[in-house]
Amino acid sequence: MDSIPAARTTAQARHHIGPIRTVARSAVPAVTDPRAAQVRRYESGQLVWRVQCGDMINRERCVTVLVQDDQVVLVGPPGETARLTAGQLGQLRAALNEAAKLTER
């Protein structure tokens, strides 16, 4: 089994998971949870949510949520471990909820 290099960039991660659908800003549902707005942004025209977290040895990492082909994609940090506080978990929940609403369109 190949391991994923820790230095993988966002562009490489996108390439790894396949083409990503660009979401028009007008198609994004109104933010019902302000925690999602704190982590939501557009990168190269793609709507992504980045939730800060830590790994098992307390290094700063993030979990990324995006929409691809009407499915929600969850990209974990290198090493596949994410430690989230209650607040970070709330942000992730809000981001997943908002992404799920986009897939219903």
Secondary structure, 3 states (H helix, E strand, C coil): CCCCCCCCCHHHHHHHHCCCCCCCHHHCCCCCCHHHHHHEEEECCEEEEEEEEECCCCCEEEEEEEEECCEEEEECCCCCCCECCHHHHHHHHHHHHHHHHHHCC
